[in-house]
Amino acid sequence: MMNSDRSLLLLLPLLLSSAVSGLGSVVQRYYFYVQSHVPWEQTQSYCRSSSTIYHTDLATIYKQSDENLMYMNYYHAWIGLYKNTSDYWAWSNEENTYFDLPWARYEPDNGARCETWRWSTGLSDYRNWALNETGNDSDCVSISSLGKKMATQNCSDRFPFLCIRDNLVLVKENKTWREALDHCRALNSPYISSIRFELVSVQPEDHDNVMNKVKEGDTEEVWAGLRFLAGHWVWVNGANMVYSHLPPCPPVEQGCGVLSKNGTGRVEITDCTEKRNFLCYSSH
């Protein structure tokens, strides 16, 4: 047994005993509404500067059910979608992640061609454009409080806006599983000293939110906090183990958990010494 594995095995009882009994989902994501009426350009800096332990940016919408998380007054509100100088539709963090998606009839290119998209937090093909929304003359996007329909607006117009927060941290550095564990635990919040970081555990209800982050990774698989130790599969934060598909006695080299971009959303296992990106989360 490698020294690093032996030391982790010795720490296992401490890790589990210090965790909250019956720990379930650790993933947090929500939207918050800011009632100040400002141009689109000012909303981005406000959302990003309001971060504490969470990643914060202008709102990205991943799926229709996210609309139920958006509490708005009867008005339009800015979201993170805009058209950049290359005449592409993009999301506000300006990352170079693109998707070619066909527009439905009446949507911003009016069926003329496929546009290229990118998102501020995670990747999504979500779109819910208002009828006859052509977007030929306006470069920023709002969402309506009634119907949650998207519409293009002049970026200088003044609207309230929606920000999004989550507590997941995707680290785009290639490390072994143990190196990833140590890296997460060495992270700290510049705002709250009691915040701690850990390799993420994943419950079934977390899959959609977690996979949005995994798809941003530079590697096809991303480390999670699953480890086979002392004859058992465990989450290193002591979270509930609810998966029944994991082998009861895996090969020695297949003892660590990953989340795959092309997987089913369930955690998979692989060689702990391989190097890949990893996913941490923050908690009190």
ROLUMKOL-799736 format. One record per residue (C-alpha): residue in three letters; x, y, z. Coordinates in steps of 0.02 Angstrom, whole numbers, plus 50000, padded with zeros to 5 digits. Layout:
BEGIN
alaXYZ
...
END
This chain:
BEGIN
met500005000050000
met500655017249954
asn501045029150097
ser499725041450041
asp498405027750038
arg498945021550210
ser498815038950284
leu497085041350207
leu496525024650278
leu497105029850452
leu496125046050436
leu494525037550378
pro493715035350552
leu494045053550591
leu493315059250426
leu491715049550451
ser491495053350635
ser491705071950608
ala490405072450469
val488585076650501
ser487585060750529
gly486495056750379
leu487305070050269
gly486335071050106
ser486505083549964
val487915096249982
val487585105149817
gln486785122449825
arg486195133149680
tyr484935147149674
tyr484455163349588
phe484245180149670
tyr483335195349603
val484045213049616
gln482745226749597
ser483925240849546
his483575246849369
val485255247649280
pro486005244749106
trp486565227149065
glu488435231149079
gln488255235849263
thr487335219949310
gln488795208549271
ser490005217349389
tyr488695218049527
cys488335199349521
arg490175194749521
ser490635206649662
ser489255199849775
ser490085182749791
thr490505176149965
ile490725157249972
tyr489805154949808
his490205156749626
thr489105171149567
asp488725178249395
leu487285184449291
ala485955171049279
thr486155156349161
ile484605145649138
tyr484915126949123
lys483165119749106
gln481345124849113
ser481125119749295
asp482415133249341
glu481045145849306
asn480205140249467
leu481755146249562
met481625163949492
tyr480615175849600
met480305192149507
asn479165207149514
tyr478035210549365
tyr479395216549248
his480795211249133
ala482465206949212
trp484185205349134
ile484995188149120
gly486765183549064
leu486445181148878
tyr487095194048755
lys487755195748579
asn489635198848572
thr490645208748445
ser490835193348335
asp488945193248311
tyr488755177448415
trp487575174848559
ala488555171748718
trp488445171148908
ser489245184149017
asn490865176249078
glu491645176748904
glu492345159148915
asn492785151448748
thr491535137248755
tyr490375136348605
phe488925125848543
asp488115125848371
leu486245125248402
pro484815126948277
trp483615141048313
ala481755137548310
arg480585147948204
tyr480375166048265
glu481955165248372
pro483375177948355
asp484105172848188
asn482355169548121
gly482885152748050
ala484215160047937
arg485715150848012
cys486385142148167
glu487155153348300
thr488545149348421
trp488215149648610
arg489185149948771
trp488645151148953
ser489265159549111
thr489095144749229
gly488955127649149
leu488325122848977
ser486515122248922
asp485455122648766
tyr484025131148856
arg483055144448761
asn481285150748782
trp481105165348662
ala479525175648650
leu478495173848492
asn479125184348346
glu480715188748442
thr481945192148301
gly483345200948396
asn484015209748242
asp484355226548324
ser484675222748508
asp486145214248590
cys485635209748769
val484295198148837
ser482965199648972
ile481715187249042
ser479915191749083
ser479135188649252
leu477535182449167
gly477865167149061
lys479765168049084
lys479985171948900
met481665178448836
ala481765194448733
thr483165204948661
gln483375222648727
asn484535237448700
cys485965235048823
ser485795253048881
asp483995250248939
arg483745249349126
phe483005233749204
pro483165223949366
phe484215208249349
leu484455190249404
cys486075183049473
ile486465164649501
arg487465157049645
asp488175139749675
asn489455132149793
leu490365121049668
val492165124749618
leu492835116349462
val494735115949468
lys495475114749294
glu497125107349350
asn497615089349318
lys497975080249481
thr497845062749552
trp496375059049665
arg497395061549824
glu498155077649757
ala496405083749714
leu495815079749891
asp497255089549967
his496975104049847
cys495135105749892
arg495515105550078
ala496845118850057
leu495605131049978
asn494905144750087
ser493645158750075
pro494325176650080
tyr492685181950161
ile492235169050293
ser493585159750390
ser492415145550441
ile492115140150261
arg492865123250217
phe493105114750049
glu493025096350007
leu492955084949855
val491125084349807
ser489935070449853
val488475067249736
gln486715061749780
pro485475056949642
glu484575073749656
asp486235082749624
his486605075349453
asp485935089349343
asn486795103249440
val488435093849455
met488485088649273
asn488295106849220
lys489985109749303
val490785093549243
lys490455098449062
glu491535113949085
gly493055103349127
asp494605101649019
thr494635082749047
glu493305070048998
glu493155064449179
val493205074549340
trp493675067949513
ala492325066749647
gly492525062449831
leu492165043649815
arg493475031449879
phe493575012649914
leu494365009950085
ala494344995850213
gly493154985650105
his491864999450080
trp491435013349960
val491375029750055
trp491175048250021
val492625056750108
asn491455069750183
gly490405056050265
ala488895058250151
asn487605044550128
met488095030650008
val486535026649906
tyr487285019249748
ser487075000449721
his487984999049553
leu489735000249627
pro490724983749632
pro490904976549808
cys492724971849776
pro493494982549638
pro495234979749567
val496564987949674
glu496915001449546
gln495055005649522
gly494685013249691
cys494205031449657
gly492645040049591
val492435050949438
leu491035059849347
ser491095058149158
lys490495070949032
asn489785056848926
gly489155046349071
thr487405043149134
gly487615054949281
arg488065040949400
val489775041149482
glu491025029449398
ile492675022049459
thr494445022549391
asp496295022449432
cys496695034349576
thr498415038549506
glu497765045749343
lys497715064649329
arg496175074949288
asn495145090149337
phe494135089249498
leu492605096549581
cys492625104249755
tyr491185111649855
ser491115124249996
ser490225122250162
his490205129750337
END
